[in-house]
Amino acid sequence: MENLSYKAYIVEETGKKEFKGQVRQTPLENLPQGDLLIRVHYSSLNYKDALSATGNPGVTRKFPHTPGIDAAGVVEESRDPRFPKGEAVIVTSYDLGMNTWGGFGQYIRVPADWAVKLPQGLTMKESMIFGTAGFTAGMSVHKLIRTVGPDQGDILVTGATGGVGSLSVGILSHLGYKVTALSGKTDTTLLDSLGARAVISRESLLENSKPPILKASWAGAIDTVGGEILATAIKATGQDGVVTCCGNVASPDLPINVFPFILRGVSLLGIDSQHCPMNLRQTVWERLASDWKFPMLEKIYDEIDLNDLDNKIGLILNGKLTGRTLVNLR
Ligand SMILES: NC(=O)c1ccc[n+]([C@@H]2O[C@H](COP(=O)([O-])OP(=O)(O)OC[C@H]3O[C@@H](n4cnc5c(N)ncnc54)[C@H](OP(=O)(O)O)[C@@H]3O)[C@@H](O)[C@H]2O)c1
């Protein structure tokens, strides 16, 4: 195997703060040490991949580098009896695609503790239509539905046409929740088809949102964007509601005071998919493979190969991508 070369999207630092990605053959021996050599069948494009591919030092510091924070594939070499050769696995999170070469290559080599067996009921392709975005949506749903039931009122989902947002809308609607989707886009086709009961614009949410607490409009919220939008979602969440927070595409700031927490008992729950413990990781994947797998999953992705990545990375960085982007490495 060691003499083999494989195809990967490799980002190089071409000048001071200048980075360029290229698809090329690279020797297998360039991969890091690890327990499992995995032949990647599918990966997906997440916002973090676009940051890595454009040299964001908060994500990737070592170049040349292959981004791709998630991958589904088959074990080709194993030093761990839990994952024999031929086992289909999912790898997301940890350092994959950050400073460890990731899923935008036909092979990855990783510690066995990063892998999850592909659960029954999910194909490798489906697992990467979900990908890290779906896993994060799953973690958010898991935390929200422990407290808020479908009959308690509407759930707001922000960044709703994005990866985490669209999958959260899909899962929650499938579970019988009434979802209001917040989007900056005017085309509501995707959100309607995912089962959103209403779609509202960012402007309408933020109108008259300055007071420290607002009329209770939601039983809970899944926020993917941060900033004023997250603050407004919290201020407009009703008694004992739950708001989850996973992203910062709008802003990392949270301009708010304590009133929603101390006058309404609202809980703000952080989502960190990267360091999610293995037992919860397996639970979330099992539910994504079963009762959270919604019928529209097959309709919300665009399938590309490595050569299309540059274009899609530009779109996701500008908030212009809709739904999920599946990367086929077969
Ligand atoms: N904490 C974790 O474990 C974790 C895991 C995965 C992702 N994340 C983070 O979660 C966020 C979403 O990830 P993703 O993969 O879903 O990204 P994505 O596919 O790019 O979706 C983000 C969506 O946010 C909306 N948006 C974009 N720019 C915005 C702005 N300036 N103001 C308000 N809304 C804006 C857009 O949706 P609309 O046009 O519909 O509004 C966009 O489609 C990112 O910050 C990502 O890093 C965190």
Ligand as a Chemical Component Dictionary entry (heavy atoms), coordinates in Angstrom:
data_LIG
# 
_chem_comp.id                   LIG 
_chem_comp.type                 NON-POLYMER 
_chem_comp.pdbx_formal_charge   0 
_chem_comp.three_letter_code    LIG 
# 
loop_
_chem_comp_atom.comp_id 
_chem_comp_atom.atom_id 
_chem_comp_atom.alt_atom_id 
_chem_comp_atom.type_symbol 
_chem_comp_atom.charge 
_chem_comp_atom.model_Cartn_x 
_chem_comp_atom.model_Cartn_y 
_chem_comp_atom.model_Cartn_z 
_chem_comp_atom.pdbx_ordinal 
LIG N1  N1  N 0  -20.152 24.054 17.254 1  
LIG C1  C1  C 0  -20.031 23.048 16.423 2  
LIG O1  O1  O 0  -19.743 21.923 16.796 3  
LIG C2  C2  C 0  -20.263 23.306 14.962 4  
LIG C3  C3  C 0  -20.377 22.240 14.049 5  
LIG C4  C4  C 0  -20.703 22.545 12.710 6  
LIG C5  C5  C 0  -20.837 23.862 12.312 7  
LIG N2  N2  N 1  -20.644 24.842 13.227 8  
LIG C6  C6  C 0  -20.798 26.244 12.869 9  
LIG O2  O2  O 0  -22.165 26.460 12.605 10 
LIG C7  C7  C 0  -22.297 27.505 11.630 11 
LIG C8  C8  C 0  -23.143 26.995 10.472 12 
LIG O3  O3  O 0  -22.451 25.956 9.821  13 
LIG P1  P1  P 0  -22.996 25.404 8.422  14 
LIG O4  O4  O 0  -22.093 24.300 8.024  15 
LIG O5  O5  O -1 -24.453 25.184 8.520  16 
LIG O6  O6  O 0  -22.729 26.681 7.495  17 
LIG P2  P2  P 0  -23.457 27.108 6.150  18 
LIG O7  O7  O 0  -23.903 25.922 5.396  19 
LIG O8  O8  O 0  -22.555 28.102 5.514  20 
LIG O9  O9  O 0  -24.782 27.866 6.658  21 
LIG C9  C9  C 0  -24.768 29.075 7.313  22 
LIG C10 C10 C 0  -26.046 29.827 6.970  23 
LIG O10 O10 O 0  -26.109 30.981 7.823  24 
LIG C11 C11 C 0  -26.774 32.041 7.135  25 
LIG N3  N3  N 0  -25.866 33.182 7.094  26 
LIG C12 C12 C 0  -24.745 33.352 6.347  27 
LIG N4  N4  N 0  -24.169 34.543 6.591  28 
LIG C13 C13 C 0  -24.950 35.142 7.512  29 
LIG C14 C14 C 0  -24.897 36.396 8.160  30 
LIG N5  N5  N 0  -23.913 37.279 7.927  31 
LIG N6  N6  N 0  -25.851 36.710 9.051  32 
LIG C15 C15 C 0  -26.842 35.837 9.334  33 
LIG N7  N7  N 0  -26.962 34.618 8.739  34 
LIG C16 C16 C 0  -26.022 34.288 7.849  35 
LIG C17 C17 C 0  -27.096 31.532 5.721  36 
LIG O11 O11 O 0  -28.403 30.964 5.760  37 
LIG P3  P3  P 0  -29.688 31.832 5.330  38 
LIG O12 O12 O 0  -29.338 32.510 4.036  39 
LIG O13 O13 O 0  -30.776 30.834 5.194  40 
LIG O14 O14 O 0  -29.926 32.833 6.435  41 
LIG C18 C18 C 0  -26.105 30.392 5.547  42 
LIG O15 O15 O 0  -26.551 29.460 4.609  43 
LIG C19 C19 C 0  -20.862 27.898 11.256 44 
LIG O16 O16 O 0  -20.458 28.992 12.060 45 
LIG C20 C20 C 0  -20.063 26.667 11.617 46 
LIG O17 O17 O 0  -18.699 26.955 11.861 47 
LIG C21 C21 C 0  -20.361 24.584 14.524 48 
# 
loop_
_chem_comp_bond.comp_id 
_chem_comp_bond.atom_id_1 
_chem_comp_bond.atom_id_2 
_chem_comp_bond.value_order 
_chem_comp_bond.pdbx_ordinal 
LIG N1  C1  SING 1  
LIG C1  O1  DOUB 2  
LIG C1  C2  SING 3  
LIG C2  C3  SING 4  
LIG C2  C21 DOUB 5  
LIG C3  C4  DOUB 6  
LIG C4  C5  SING 7  
LIG C5  N2  DOUB 8  
LIG N2  C6  SING 9  
LIG N2  C21 SING 10 
LIG C6  O2  SING 11 
LIG C6  C20 SING 12 
LIG O2  C7  SING 13 
LIG C7  C8  SING 14 
LIG C7  C19 SING 15 
LIG C8  O3  SING 16 
LIG O3  P1  SING 17 
LIG P1  O4  DOUB 18 
LIG P1  O5  SING 19 
LIG P1  O6  SING 20 
LIG O6  P2  SING 21 
LIG P2  O7  DOUB 22 
LIG P2  O8  SING 23 
LIG P2  O9  SING 24 
LIG O9  C9  SING 25 
LIG C9  C10 SING 26 
LIG C10 O10 SING 27 
LIG C10 C18 SING 28 
LIG O10 C11 SING 29 
LIG C11 N3  SING 30 
LIG C11 C17 SING 31 
LIG N3  C12 SING 32 
LIG N3  C16 SING 33 
LIG C12 N4  DOUB 34 
LIG N4  C13 SING 35 
LIG C13 C14 SING 36 
LIG C13 C16 DOUB 37 
LIG C14 N5  SING 38 
LIG C14 N6  DOUB 39 
LIG N6  C15 SING 40 
LIG C15 N7  DOUB 41 
LIG N7  C16 SING 42 
LIG C17 O11 SING 43 
LIG C17 C18 SING 44 
LIG O11 P3  SING 45 
LIG P3  O12 DOUB 46 
LIG P3  O13 SING 47 
LIG P3  O14 SING 48 
LIG C18 O15 SING 49 
LIG C19 O16 SING 50 
LIG C19 C20 SING 51 
LIG C20 O17 SING 52 
# 
